[in-house]
Amino acid sequence: MKALQFDKTGDLSALRYVDVPTPVAGADEVLVQVKAAGLNPSDVKNVLGRFPYTTLPRIPGRDFAGIVVEGPQALIGQEIWATGRELGFFADGAHAQFVKLPANGVALKPTHLSFAQAASLGVPYTTAWDALERSLVTAQTRLLVIGGGAVATAALALAKVRGAQLLAAARRPEQVKALQVQGYQTLQLDKPEDLGAQVNAVFSGGADVIFDTTGFWLPASVAALATFGRIAIIAAPVDGMVQLPALGLYRKGGSVVGINSLLYGVQACAAMLDQFGKFFDEDLLPLPQGLVESPLAEGLARYAEVNEGGSDKVILIP
């Protein structure tokens, strides 16, 4: 089969478009014909060597959708989607014509999603779902989501289904406009020291939960937090360090919740996909738009574009 593969890390030149043997499903496994695979920034970082536990040689690719061609009889022919920490790191991923994984690591694809749409959602939606679950977002929770990227918009959409009170915030004017077009009240971020007053003007007493998807607003978020509030984070500055106003945090009884999608294997992710996947078929979640579909054979160029900061959501099509 055709696949993207790397046998060393540190530079994207290590990634090649090659012929490799088609995997064979073992006991309690499925072989899936990949119809579409998402290209995430973490896939690029993997080739660059940012994940020390990656074993080589390796086919990257965490998010995908396809059709089961080998495995338990009940799954053969089913349209599925999947994501998880093994894929592309210590098991071959989905940037290939076929991928194998545990049979309980796949979920049935929502019928309202195309293969490409389903392949675009794994990492951002499971990350957002985990953030909402672990920061205890329920109906009427006053939630502030900071950032305008895929995880932020997924969190807003999922929290809307839960009935939370929503407030978005972004720094770039085009992100603010895009969030407003989607119907979210949105703050234009400027000075960190102003965040507390901006949020308190909307949520008197502060937000119950603040989800910072950018990595830069954790210190400022303390002033915007309600009593016993939670701040969820998925990113940090390059050096990983921030100066946290601990006095303000503990006086409010506040908590910081770290969110890391790479803590969840394919089985755990399949359970998440099952839980929120039904909302697409119930027309409660927006269908992805603006995807850029590209042949897998042109994957090397697409990796380079993502590495250079391209904002398009790329879907590789074997």
Backbone hydrogen bonds, N-H to C=O, Kabsch-Sander energy under -0.5 kcal/mol:
donor,donor_aa,acceptor,acceptor_aa,energy
3,A,18,V,-2.1
4,L,95,H,-2.7
5,Q,16,R,-2.4
6,F,58,R,-2.3
7,D,14,A,-0.6
10,G,47,V,-1.5
11,D,47,V,-0.6
14,A,11,D,-2.0
15,L,12,L,-1.7
16,R,5,Q,-2.7
18,V,3,A,-2.9
18,V,16,R,-0.7
20,V,1,M,-2.7
29,E,26,G,-1.7
30,V,101,L,-2.7
31,L,70,E,-2.0
32,V,30,V,-0.5
32,V,99,V,-3.0
33,Q,67,I,-3.0
34,V,32,V,-0.7
34,V,97,Q,-2.1
35,K,65,A,-2.2
36,A,65,A,-1.7
37,A,316,L,-2.1
38,G,63,D,-1.6
38,G,119,A,-0.5
39,L,314,V,-2.0
40,N,38,G,-0.6
43,D,40,N,-1.2
44,V,40,N,-1.3
45,K,41,P,-2.6
46,N,42,S,-1.8
47,V,43,D,-1.5
48,L,44,V,-1.7
49,G,46,N,-1.3
50,R,45,K,-2.5
54,T,51,F,-1.9
55,T,89,F,-2.6
58,R,6,F,-2.6
64,F,82,A,-2.0
65,A,36,A,-2.4
66,G,80,I,-2.1
67,I,33,Q,-2.0
68,V,78,Q,-2.1
69,V,31,L,-3.2
70,E,31,L,-1.5
75,L,72,P,-2.0
76,I,72,P,-1.2
77,G,68,V,-3.1
78,Q,75,L,-2.5
80,I,66,G,-2.7
80,I,78,Q,-0.6
81,W,107,A,-2.4
82,A,64,F,-2.1
85,R,264,Y,-2.3
87,L,84,G,-0.5
88,G,91,A,-3.0
89,F,86,E,-2.2
90,F,86,E,-1.6
91,A,86,E,-1.5
93,G,59,I,-3.2
94,A,61,G,-1.7
95,H,60,P,-2.4
96,A,94,A,-2.2
97,Q,2,K,-1.8
99,V,32,V,-1.8
101,L,30,V,-1.7
103,A,28,D,-2.4
105,G,102,P,-2.1
106,V,103,A,-0.8
107,A,81,W,-2.2
109,K,79,E,-2.4
113,L,110,P,-1.3
118,A,114,S,-2.6
119,A,115,F,-2.2
120,S,116,A,-0.8
120,S,117,Q,-0.9
121,L,118,A,-1.3
122,G,118,A,-0.5
125,Y,121,L,-2.6
126,T,122,G,-2.4
127,T,123,V,-2.2
128,A,124,P,-2.2
129,W,125,Y,-2.7
130,D,126,T,-2.4
131,A,127,T,-2.2
132,L,128,A,-2.3
133,E,129,W,-2.6
134,R,130,D,-2.9
135,S,131,A,-1.5
136,L,133,E,-1.0
137,V,132,L,-2.7
138,T,136,L,-0.6
140,Q,163,G,-2.1
141,T,138,T,-1.9
143,L,141,T,-0.9
143,L,165,Q,-3.2
144,L,209,V,-2.6
145,V,167,L,-2.4
146,I,144,L,-0.5
146,I,211,F,-2.9
147,G,145,V,-0.5
147,G,169,A,-3.4
153,T,149,G,-2.3
154,A,150,A,-1.9
155,A,151,V,-2.5
156,L,152,A,-2.2
157,A,153,T,-2.2
158,L,154,A,-2.7
159,A,155,A,-2.5
160,K,156,L,-2.0
161,V,157,A,-1.4
162,R,158,L,-1.3
163,G,159,A,-0.6
163,G,160,K,-1.0
164,A,159,A,-2.2
165,Q,141,T,-2.4
166,L,164,A,-0.5
167,L,143,L,-1.7
168,A,185,Q,-3.0
169,A,145,V,-1.7
170,A,187,L,-2.1
175,Q,172,R,-0.8
176,V,172,R,-2.1
177,K,173,P,-2.6
178,A,174,E,-2.1
179,L,175,Q,-2.5
180,Q,176,V,-2.2
181,V,177,K,-2.4
182,Q,178,A,-1.4
183,G,180,Q,-1.7
184,Y,179,L,-2.2
187,L,168,A,-2.7
189,L,170,A,-2.9
189,L,187,L,-0.8
194,D,191,K,-2.0
195,L,192,P,-1.5
198,Q,194,D,-2.3
199,V,195,L,-2.6
200,N,196,G,-2.5
201,A,197,A,-1.4
202,V,199,V,-1.4
203,F,199,V,-3.5
204,S,202,V,-0.8
206,G,203,F,-2.8
207,A,224,A,-2.6
208,D,142,R,-1.2
209,V,142,R,-2.1
210,I,230,R,-2.5
211,F,144,L,-3.1
212,D,210,I,-0.7
212,D,232,A,-2.6
213,T,146,I,-2.1
213,T,211,F,-0.8
221,S,217,W,-1.8
222,V,218,L,-0.7
222,V,219,P,-0.9
223,A,220,A,-0.7
224,A,220,A,-0.5
224,A,221,S,-0.8
225,L,222,V,-1.2
226,A,207,A,-2.8
228,F,252,K,-3.8
229,G,226,A,-1.9
230,R,208,D,-2.3
231,I,255,S,-2.7
232,A,210,I,-2.9
232,A,230,R,-0.5
233,I,257,V,-2.4
234,I,212,D,-1.2
240,G,237,P,-2.1
244,L,242,V,-0.8
246,A,244,L,-2.3
249,L,245,P,-1.9
250,Y,246,A,-2.8
251,R,247,L,-1.9
252,K,248,G,-1.0
253,G,250,Y,-0.7
254,G,249,L,-2.7
255,S,229,G,-1.8
257,V,231,I,-3.2
258,G,256,V,-0.5
259,I,233,I,-2.7
263,L,260,N,-1.7
264,Y,261,S,-1.6
265,G,263,L,-0.5
269,C,265,G,-2.4
270,A,266,V,-2.5
271,A,267,Q,-1.6
272,M,268,A,-1.6
273,L,269,C,-2.9
274,D,270,A,-2.2
275,Q,271,A,-1.6
276,F,272,M,-2.2
277,G,273,L,-2.2
278,K,274,D,-0.7
279,F,276,F,-1.2
280,F,276,F,-0.5
280,F,277,G,-1.3
281,D,277,G,-1.0
282,E,278,K,-1.1
283,D,280,F,-1.3
284,L,279,F,-2.9
285,L,279,F,-1.0
292,V,313,K,-2.8
293,E,291,L,-0.7
294,S,315,I,-2.8
296,L,317,I,-2.2
298,E,295,P,-1.9
299,G,296,L,-2.2
302,R,298,E,-1.6
303,Y,299,G,-2.6
304,A,300,L,-1.8
305,E,301,A,-2.0
306,V,302,R,-2.3
307,N,303,Y,-2.3
308,E,304,A,-1.5
309,G,306,V,-1.6
310,G,305,E,-2.4
314,V,39,L,-0.5
314,V,312,D,-0.9
315,I,292,V,-2.7
316,L,37,A,-3.2
317,I,294,S,-2.8
